[in-house]
C-alpha cells in the first residue's frame, strides 16, 4: 500500500502530465478500497456462515453497500444450509446477476429438505433463463428422484445428461446408476454401468451397484458383483461392506458373509459401527448366534441398532428366552431402547413368556406408545392373546393408523371367532381411505370363507384386482379356500390353475373344498395329483382327505390313507383324524369298528371324536353307545347344548318321552339353551334370515303361500314328509305342519320369489339339514327346475334335477 501511494505522489508532481491528476487519483483510491472492503466483508460473511450465525450474517449482508456474486451466493447458501428456503429464495430473486452456482445452491436446498417438486420447477426456470446446470445440480435432482422413486423425472434428467456432455462425468453417472437402482430398474443401472467408456475404478460407483442389487432383493447378484469388484482391484470401504453383508443376510449366505468378514478385518473396517451392525444383523438372520454375539461383544460402545438386530434374529428363529435376556441386558445397561426394540419383545408376550402389562407400562413410561411400530405390535399382541378390548383401546388411541394397524385388528377379530366384527372393521378401514395390502386381503378373504359370504368375497376379490397389487401365494390360497367353501368350485379351479406356484395349503384347500361339496372321489384324484407333483401332504391334508372319504362312503380308501399317515409320512394321527375315521365307520353303519378304534386311540379322545360317534349313533339309533358319547361330551363341553339335543332327539325317535323330559329338565337346571336353527339367503346384497315357523319377514304372506304351493306340487311328484324328524309328541297332522315350515324351506320359498330366473338359490344354515328338508329340496329342484345350493354346518348340498351332490350320504 505504501509503495502504491509513493508512486501516486510521483505522478502527481509531474507538471508535464497531459490530463488532470486529482480526479484520476481519487477514482483509483476509491476503487481499491472498495474492492478490499468487499473482500474483507465476504470473508467475515463466510466466517459467520461456518459458525451458524445466520441472523448476524444477514445483518452484515444488509449493511454492505457493495456486493459481488460471491456475496449473493454465500447468503443464499447460508439460508439453504439451515433450511430457511423462503428467505433463500427471496435473496435469490433479488440477485440480478444470478449464475448457475446460485441456481444449483437453491435447487439442492429444495431437494435436501423434501421439496422435490419445487426443485424441479426451479430447474425448468433455470433452463428457460438459459443457465446450464452443473454436475452438482444434476446430482441433487437425481438424488431426489432416487428418494421418491421418480423414474420418469430421472429418465428426463438422463436424456439431458446425454445431450449435454455429462455422460462421461463420473459424479453424474453415479447418480444415474443410483437413481435407476433405487427406482427398482436395476437392469438399466447395470446396462449403464457396463456401458461406461471411462475408467470404472471409482469405488463409489461400484458400491452403488452392490447396494442397488442388495436393495432390489438380488443378493446373489450383489455377491457376484462384489467378487467382480475385488477382481478388478477396486477397494471397498465403510459403505460397500454393510451393503454386501446385508445381501449375504438376505440370501442366508453366511459362509460368504464370513469371508467378507475376513476382508473387513484386513481392510481395517472391523471397528466401524455401521459395518459391525451389519455383521450382527447378518449372523443373527442366518442363525449364527455365537458369531453374532462375538461381534456384539467386541463393539467399543453399545449400539442399539446392533442389539435390535440380535433381538429380531432370535425372535425369528424362535429363541424367545434369548430375546427377553437381551432385552433385560439392554435395560440393565441403560441403553436407549427405541421403537424397534419393543415389537420383538411384545411377540414374546404372545407366548406368555413375560407379563404383557409390565412391558406395556415400560412402553408408556419411555414414551413409545405413540410410535406406530410399537402401537401396531401392541394391537397385534393383545389381539393374539384374546384381549380384544385392550387391542381396540390401543388402536383407538393411535394418532395415525396404517394398513398394518388395521390388519392386526381385522386378523385379531377373525382369530378369536368374531368374523362379523372383522368384516365391519375392514369396511371401516376402506371408509377411512386406507388402501389394503396383500396381507389384509388374504385375511379378509379367509373371513369371507368362514362366513360363506360369497357376494362380499367377490367384492373383495374385485377390489384386490383393481388395487394393482401383485398376486401372492397367501392371497391365492385364500381365494381358492373362499370360493371352495362358498360352493363355487369352478371359480376355485380357475384360481388354482392360474397360480404359478401351489403349495400344500393350496392343494389341501381344493381337496377339502371338493369334499365339502359332495365330490369325495374328485378330492382323492386331486390328492393323487398333489403327490405326483412332489408336494408332501401335511397334518391338515389328511384331515381333508379322511373327511372326503367319510362323506363319500369310501371306507377302504379312508382306511388306507389313515394307515399311510404314520407309515409313509411320519404323521401321527390326531383327534381330528380319529374323528373322521369314526365318522366314516359310523356313516357306513360299522359302529362296532368305530367303538374298537375309539378304544385303541393313541391320544385322548376330544369333543370332536365323541361328536362324530354321537352323530353316528343318532343316525343308526344306537342308544347305548350314544349315551356313552353324550355323557363324555357333558364333561368335556358342559355348556354345549348339542349333546343334550342329540340325545333328546334319539329318545324322541325311540318314543322314550320320559327320558326326553329328563334331558330337557337337566338342560334347564344347568341353564343350557339350545341354539335355534336358522337359515339365511342373500338377495341383492341384503341378507334375509328365517327360523322355523318364522312370521317376521315383510313378505311373510307371499312366502307361506308360495311354500304351500310348492309342498303341494312336490307331494304330487312323490314327496312324503318323514315324520321321524318331527321330534314333538303330537298327532300326524301337527308333525307334518311343523316339518313344512322349517327355516330352510322358508328360505327356499323366498329365494324362488326373489331370485332371477336361472340363478342358483344359495341358502345357508347354522345347523345340519334335517332328513325331511333334504328330501324336499331334491323334489323342489326337480319339479321347479331350480339349482339349490344349501350349505349346512357340515357340508354343501347341490340339489339339481332331483339329485344331491352328497349322494344322500351326509
BANU-343350 format. One record per residue (C-alpha): x, y, z; residue in one letter. Coordinates in steps of 0.001 Angstrom, whole numbers, padded with zeros to 6 digits, always signed. Layout:
% residues N
XYZa ...
This chain:
% residues 810
+000000+000000+000000x +002854+002391+000838x +004592+001581-002432x +001423+002278-004330x +000941+005637-002609x +004518+006710-003318x +004029+006054-006990x +000889+008148-006919x +002789+011023-005334x +005451+010818-008025x +002855+011084-010731x +001035+013947-009069x +004150+016181-009077x +004922+015699-012749x +003961+019055-014361x +004136+017617-017848x +001328+015115-017308x -001267+015735-020068x -004504+015298-018036x -005973+016405-014723x -004467+014322-011904x -006688+014884-008860x -009941+013178-010122x -007966+010257-011516x -006185+009664-008212x -009466+009795-006242x -011036+007213-008604x -008152+004779-008205x -008115+005102-004426x -011899+004629-004075x -011925+001591-006360x -009084-000058-004467x -010532+000467-001014x -013950-000667-002284x -012589-003984-003536x -010714-004501-000286x -013897-003742+001693x -015958-006345-000259x -013197-008928+000135x -012991-008457+003901x -016801-008385+004221x -017094-011614+002233x -014526-013248+004485x -016457-012134+007543x -019723-013331+005962x -018168-016706+005268x -016965-016950+008881x -020435-016189+010217x -021803-018863+007891x -019419-021515+009215x -020253-020659+012827x -024000-020871+012138x -024697-017201+012957x -027341-016813+010260x -029042-013643+011534x -025692-011864+012105x -024713-012816+008573x -027934-011267+007276x -027295-008032+009201x -023812-007799+007698x -025223-008550+004241x -027801-005761+004574x -025123-003218+005705x -022811-003968+002767x -023009-001058+000334x -021488-003115-002421x -021873-006836-003071x -020384-009117-005663x -021518-012514-006945x -019719-014313-004126x -021641-012242-001560x -025042-013124-003009x -024169-016801-003458x -022850-017038+000116x -026005-015512+001585x -028208-017842-000451x -026098-020791+000678x -026336-019715+004358x -030131-019795+004269x -030225-023022+002264x -027966-024849+004729x -030344-024190+007644x -033499-024871+005633x -034775-021296+005541x -035727-021704+001917x -038223-018851+001647x -035538-016329+002681x -033012-018016+000396x -035456-017691-002492x -036080-014007-001635x -032356-013242-001798x -032068-015339-004956x -034706-013341-006862x -033244-010015-005684x -029920-011002-007271x -029997-009826-010882x -026704-011448-011828x -027524-014955-010607x -025431-017668-012208x -025644-021449-012300x -023991-021523-008846x -026925-019682-007270x -029406-021871-009103x -027606-025052-008016x -027471-023934-004397x -031209-023220-004247x -032204-026364-006143x -030013-028511-003875x -031655-026962-000814x -035161-027701-002025x -034152-031295-002785x -032459-031762+000576x -035415-030535+002640x -038098-032540+000848x -039447-030003-001653x -038639-032046-004718x -041484-030729-006893x -040381-027124-006241x -036793-028149-007043x -037854-029405-010477x -039875-026226-011057x -036709-024234-010348x -034745-026464-012702x -037215-025718-015504x -036979-021951-014769x -033203-022228-014802x -033252-023758-018260x -035692-021093-019523x -033249-018392-018361x -030552-020076-020419x -028487-021214-017443x -026717-024557-017681x -026848-026800-014607x -023643-028057-013079x -022865-031630-012127x -023944-030775-008566x -027346-029529-009738x -027940-032753-011656x -026669-034791-008725x -029171-033152-006363x -032069-033752-008747x -031080-037380-009277x -030898-037950-005512x -034434-036561-005234x -035617-038977-007927x -033895-041839-006085x -035547-040993-002776x -039059-040703-004217x -038871-043320-006951x -039490-040731-009669x -038287-042822-012566x -039958-040635-015204x -038226-037458-013990x -034990-039415-013625x -035086-040573-017237x -035656-036956-018362x -032519-035942-016462x -030744-038872-018118x -031745-037502-021526x -030366-034081-020604x -027113-035719-019415x -026619-037445-022780x -027429-034333-024837x -025199-032001-022850x -021999-033984-022495x -022280-035228-018928x -022243-038919-019805x -018517-039094-019031x -018895-037301-015698x -018416-039946-013005x -020310-037896-010398x -023406-037600-012602x -023245-041171-013906x -023003-042495-010344x -026163-040519-009546x -027908-042066-012567x -026889-045578-011575x -028105-044947-008025x -031386-043476-009314x -032163-046467-011541x -031237-048940-008808x -033363-047260-006143x -036284-046931-008559x -036194-050744-008984x -034771-050533-012516x -031628-052452-011691x -031187-053817-015222x -030959-050221-016554x -028415-049410-013840x -026375-052459-014825x -026576-051550-018530x -025416-048020-017762x -022527-049281-015638x -021328-051782-018234x -021520-049190-021000x -019176-046734-019310x -016334-045686-021605x -014172-044106-018900x -012237-045619-016007x -014535-047686-013799x -012152-047739-010843x -014306-045387-008777x -015273-047268-005610x -018379-045103-005111x -019769-046296-008447x -019100-049948-007605x -020605-049543-004145x -023713-048048-005742x -024142-051147-007894x -023600-053567-004995x -026063-051604-002870x -028534-051488-005758x -028563-055274-006160x -028950-055728-002397x -031834-053240-002175x -033591-054878-005132x -033603-058244-003380x -030981-059836-005627x -028459-060853-003011x -026744-063424-005248x -026128-060810-007948x -024734-058443-005311x -022323-061168-004198x -021289-061859-007803x -020715-058139-008425x -018709-057787-005221x -016431-060596-006389x -016052-058837-009754x -015191-055634-007900x -012467-057416-005903x -011021-058987-009060x -010810-055541-010659x -008791-054325-007681x -011335-051735-006561x -011131-051047-002836x -014155-051466-000611x -014994-049007+002149x -017343-048497+005110x -020265-048089+002671x -019506-051105+000477x -019146-053619+003298x -022537-053035+005001x -024267-053419+001619x -022617-056732+000730x -023120-058076+004266x -026829-057137+004018x -027010-059014+000707x -025497-062088+002390x -028116-061966+005154x -030935-061662+002599x -029959-064963+000926x -028635-066655+004099x -025139-066857+002567x -023372-066901+005911x -020330-068767+004524x -019621-065974+002042x -020520-063497+004780x -017741-064966+006917x -015298-064432+004027x -016439-060827+003741x -015920-060507+007485x -012299-061532+006920x -011926-058856+004203x -013399-056294+006606x -010816-057075+009270x -007923-056988+006770x -009189-053696+005345x -009237-052060+008772x -013005-051524+008993x -013610-054121+011722x -014290-051447+014338x -016628-049349+012193x -020002-049283+013972x -022027-049468+010733x -020041-052443+009480x -020284-054190+012852x -024033-053571+012978x -024450-055138+009532x -022399-058160+010626x -024516-058696+013747x -027648-058472+011617x -026274-060944+009044x -025168-063533+011601x -028430-063217+013557x -030622-063619+010459x -028586-066659+009397x -028974-068225+012830x -025263-067958+013631x -025855-066510+017094x -022433-067306+018547x -020756-065306+015775x -023303-062517+016202x -022568-062415+019960x -018807-062235+019346x -019220-059208+017073x -021638-057615+019536x -019216-058082+022427x -016269-056582+020513x -018119-053334+019810x -016498-050437+021653x -019844-048924+022537x -023353-050327+022864x -025193-049725+019606x -028963-050049+019882x -029302-050947+016184x -026987-053936+016634x -028781-055100+019754x -032122-054761+017970x -030793-056877+015100x -029783-059545+017598x -033195-059465+019266x -035072-059657+015940x -032876-062547+014783x -033547-064510+017978x -037273-063832+017703x -037398-065049+014088x -035613-068278+014974x -037860-068985+017946x -035385-068180+020741x -037869-066166+022778x -035993-066719+026064x -032872-065202+024499x -034935-062226+023318x -036035-061489+026869x -032492-061978+028223x -031093-059486+025692x -033888-057033+026451x -033132-057236+030177x -029422-056643+029477x -030252-053578+027400x -032393-052272+030230x -029675-053018+032813x -027046-051183+030730x -029304-048130+030485x -029238-048376+026712x -031534-046100+024792x -034253-048598+023858x -036113-047423+020744x -039297-048163+018812x -037643-051095+017016x -036792-052943+020251x -040291-053367+021650x -042105-055183+018774x -039950-058321+019097x -040348-058315+022886x -044117-057973+022510x -044110-061028+020221x -042717-062996+023182x -045677-061833+025277x -047943-063743+022896x -046316-066966+024128x -046826-065916+027749x -043078-065782+028495x -043355-062386+030146x -046075-060166+031519x -047537-058094+028720x -048805-055414+031110x -045313-054755+032529x -043894-054354+029014x -046801-052065+028092x -046142-049969+031217x -042483-049606+030242x -043546-048531+026751x -045773-045829+028247x -043032-044687+030672x -040463-044377+027886x -042933-042501+025689x -043067-045010+022817x -046776-045875+022824x -047487-043295+020117x -044797-044697+017824x -046550-046564+015049x -044409-049770+015035x -044871-050122+018793x -048618-049400+018730x -049074-051898+015899x -047176-054535+017864x -049333-053828+020945x -052561-054216+018957x -051251-057444+017437x -050111-058822+020806x -053379-058091+022592x -055418-059468+019667x -053418-062716+019523x -053803-063233+023273x -057576-062746+023043x -057598-059376+024863x -059603-057651+022158x -060853-054804+024345x -057226-053853+025113x -056315-054200+021432x -059163-051915+020435x -058237-049442+023193x -054654-049134+021909x -055947-048936+018342x -058356-046136+019272x -055566-044065+020877x -053316-044272+017817x -052801-040852+016253x -052009-042332+012861x -053161-045753+011677x -051662-047538+008699x -052662-050745+006956x -050629-052793+009461x -052656-051334+012349x -055930-052275+010670x -054622-055713+009652x -053711-056539+013262x -057253-055711+014406x -059017-057433+011487x -056906-060580+011924x -057323-060477+015702x -061110-060457+015469x -061006-063327+012956x -058639-065458+015066x -060961-065059+018050x -064039-066132+016071x -065541-062644+015724x -065780-062841+011960x -068599-060343+011531x -066665-057777+013594x -063669-058484+011368x -065691-057677+008236x -067042-054490+009834x -063516-053354+010739x -062339-053989+007189x -065190-051841+005864x -064268-049097+008359x -060708-049228+007054x -061853-048727+003467x -064098-045825+004554x -061072-044284+006306x -059288-044285+002941x -056562-046776+003896x -055504-048936+000961x -055341-052650+001784x -052237-054721+001164x -051821-058398+000337x -051838-059482+003989x -055186-057947+004859x -056698-059140+001569x -055677-062707+002446x -057055-062308+005956x -060428-060852+004961x -060906-063447+002217x -060394-066145+004864x -063082-064442+006957x -065425-064493+003935x -064709-068222+003625x -065611-068841+007277x -068859-066865+006990x -069521-068186+003457x -070448-064657+002317x -069901-065188-001393x -071038-061794-002671x -068854-059887-000220x -065963-062190-001067x -066421-061427-004758x -066321-057703-003990x -063085-058142-002046x -061660-060149-004980x -062612-057337-007378x -061079-054786-005006x -057836-056776-005000x -057726-056865-008809x -058393-053111-009008x -055651-052381-006461x -052984-053485-008933x -051166-055448-006233x -049212-058440-007421x -050793-061750-006615x -049253-063651-003723x -049458-067249-002565x -051372-066274+000582x -053991-064280-001380x -054394-067028-003981x -054763-069663-001257x -057406-067557+000471x -059268-067122-002825x -059241-070877-003513x -060474-071534+000032x -063163-068849-000126x -064644-069977-003433x -064458-073660-002463x -066136-073070+000909x -068826-070963-000771x -069620-073792-003178x -068105-072199-006310x -065757-074977-007354x -065394-073648-010915x -064051-070346-009563x -061754-072194-007149x -060390-074291-010030x -059814-071175-012151x -057750-069526-009404x -055857-072773-008766x -054910-073218-012438x -053801-069572-012754x -051381-069856-009827x -047705-070017-010734x -046875-071873-007519x -049108-074161-005466x -048120-075293-002001x -049626-077870+000345x -052146-075294+001609x -053424-074723-001940x -053881-078423-002641x -055477-079041+000764x -057962-076183+000239x -059071-077787-003030x -059233-081279-001501x -061427-080039+001373x -063495-077872-000982x -064409-080780-003242x -065132-082983-000225x -067456-080392+001326x -069298-080069-001968x -070047-083784-002149x -067271-084704-004580x -065170-087005-002442x -063784-089077-005314x -062603-085883-007026x -060830-084966-003762x -058888-088228-003943x -057940-087503-007566x -056611-084088-006530x -054627-085723-003717x -053011-088121-006198x -052107-085173-008445x -050580-083353-005479x -048379-086295-004523x -047297-086846-008131x -046211-083164-008272x -043860-083776-005354x -045870-081893-002725x -045942-083759+000574x -049243-083855+002479x -049324-082481+005997x -051470-082948+009111x -054310-080809+007713x -054230-082504+004304x -055093-085840+005864x -057997-084300+007770x -059405-083114+004431x -058692-086434+002787x -060370-088503+005513x -063272-086044+005569x -063689-086665+001823x -063698-090412+002371x -066243-090217+005208x -068632-088053+003177x -068366-090241+000105x -068593-093584+001925x -065102-094598+000771x -064295-096807+003748x -061475-098828+002175x -059745-095733+000804x -060124-093968+004144x -058553-096886+005981x -055590-096934+003535x -054939-093186+003914x -055222-093461+007690x -052523-096150+007676x -050302-094121+005284x -050174-091150+007617x -047674-092613+010044x -046107-095377+007941x -045332-093287+004830x -045222-089659+006011x -044461-089978+009718x -047551-088007+010724x -049137-089278+013928x -052938-089229+013788x -054567-086620+015992x -058084-086419+017434x -059375-084848+014198x -058200-087821+012128x -059758-090314+014557x -062988-088291+014442x -063053-088604+010630x -062451-092349+010809x -065161-092852+013445x -067483-090745+011292x -066556-092902+008288x -067338-096144+010162x -070457-094614+011682x -071910-093451+008367x -071315-096925+006976x -073157-098462+009914x -069969-100084+011247x -070461-098888+014822x -068527-101868+016223x -065451-100807+014229x -065959-097222+015372x -066034-098376+019010x -062933-100560+018527x -060983-097673+017000x -062127-095426+019828x -060830-097864+022430x -057455-098200+020637x -056760-094481+020167x -053168-093358+020862x -054414-089946+022001x -057119-088911+024411x -060419-088553+022509x -061614-084959+022451x -065052-083466+021811x -064815-083862+018012x -064369-087633+018381x -067351-088053+020702x -069490-085770+018498x -068724-087937+015469x -069687-091061+017413x -072867-089448+018791x -073935-088356+015287x -073431-091916+014002x -075448-093317+016886x -078217-090796+016130x -078424-091997+012516x -078429-095701+013381x -080389-095475+016637x -077716-096986+018889x -078862-095625+022235x -076314-097440+024395x -073265-096130+022547x -074961-092742+022063x -075449-092369+025815x -071737-093087+026339x -070755-090429+023814x -073205-087873+025226x -072026-088478+028812x -068404-087766+027811x -069474-084603+025994x -071369-083426+029102x -067991-083392+030900x -065843-082025+028055x -068226-079269+026955x -070670-078731+029830x -072259-075626+028274x -072673-077044+024767x -076337-077817+024002x -075508-080158+021105x -075104-083482+023048x -078253-082791+025082x -080286-082058+021947x -078885-085090+020079x -079597-087423+022991x -083081-085943+023387x -083726-086489+019672x -082598-090114+019973x -085004-090658+022859x -087772-088952+020856x -087150-091224+017863x -087382-094214+020248x -090588-092755+021762x -088963-092585+025212x -090744-089403+026210x -089890-089722+029892x -086165-089733+029016x -086737-086748+026742x -088269-084871+029662x -085320-085765+031913x -082768-084438+029389x -084717-081214+028907x -085026-080775+032676x -081269-081326+033034x -080613-078683+030379x -082892-076225+032148x -081230-076829+035539x -077793-076095+034021x -079027-073031+032154x -078211-074547+028772x -080233-073172+025885x -080472-074891+022511x -079182-072844+019623x -082211-072165+017424x -081920-073421+013876x -081885-070622+011338x -081314-070282+007616x -080396-067243+005588x -080241-066194+001973x -078594-063150+000358x -080579-061289-002312x -079184-058112-003933x -076731-057504-001109x -079320-057951+001671x -079294-060982+003976x -082731-062427+004854x -082823-064708+007906x -085505-067258+008821x -086227-069516+011790x -088722-072367+011955x -092322-071160+011504x -090978-067612+011168x -093603-064925+010529x -091430-061832+010935x -090495-061235+007289x -092150-058284+005464x -093283-060670+002681x -094470-063388+005046x -097878-063883+003329x -096229-064375-000082x -093620-066741+001361x -096124-069017+003097x -098408-069006+000071x -095511-069938-002226x -094276-072644+000173x -097739-074215+000497x -097975-074331-003290x -094519-075876-003604x -095312-078544-000965x -098473-079456-002881x -096521-079796-006144x -093766-081985-004720x -096299-084208-002938x -097887-084832-006305x -094400-085805-007574x -093946-088361-004775x -092633-086440-001753x -093757-087881+001591x -092931-085984+004825x -090584-088004+007069x -092256-087947+010481x -089169-089294+012250x -087717-085788+012043x -090678-084268+013888x -089470-084671+017444x -092552-083472+019313x -095191-085658+020934x -098190-084685+018755x -100530-086144+016131x -099543-086725+012492x -101152-083521+011228x -099286-081424+013796x -095984-083149+012969x -096479-082587+009239x -097264-078888+009798x -094119-078417+011926x -091974-080074+009236x -093452-077940+006446x -092212-074644+007850x -088597-075450+008748x -086258-072489+008248x -084561-073869+005107x -087926-074440+003410x -088978-070843+004153x -085646-069610+002764x -086133-071633-000441x -089657-070252-000899x -088343-066703-000558x -085463-067499-002939x -087959-068705-005574x -089919-065451-005172x -086948-063034-005141x -084231-064627-007303x -083769-064019-011002x -084636-066961-013282x -081742-069354-013834x -079697-068037-010881x -078820-070690-008260x -080619-070296-004935x -077924-070226-002223x -079082-070987+001316x -077004-071265+004472x -077988-072991+007723x -076269-072865+011096x -077171-076498+011925x -077163-079729+009951x -080079-080024+007495x -082731-082497+008604x -083564-085564+006509x -087061-084359+005632x -085810-080996+004321x -083068-082796+002388x -085686-084949+000678x -087937-081931-000008x -085052-079998-001603x -084413-082802-004060x -088054-082799-005166x -088159-078988-005417x -085038-078929-007623x -086665-081486-009942x -090259-080198-010063x -089408-076471-010319x -086141-076984-012245x -084090-074936-009760x -080445-075348-008798x -080445-075135-004985x -077172-074885-003065x -077599-075496+000655x -074627-075056+002995x -075301-076548+006420x -072955-076832+009392x -071265-079846+007855x -071051-079554+004075x -072591-078290+000853x -075605-079893-000801x -076031-079148-004510x -079612-080081-005422x -080186-080367-009147x -082663-082446-011160x -083834-084334-008108x -080335-085403-007040x -077987-084174-004305x -074202-083937-004620x -073809-085762-001308x -075466-088859-002767x -077746-088986+000284x -074661-089760+002312x -074367-086854+004726x 
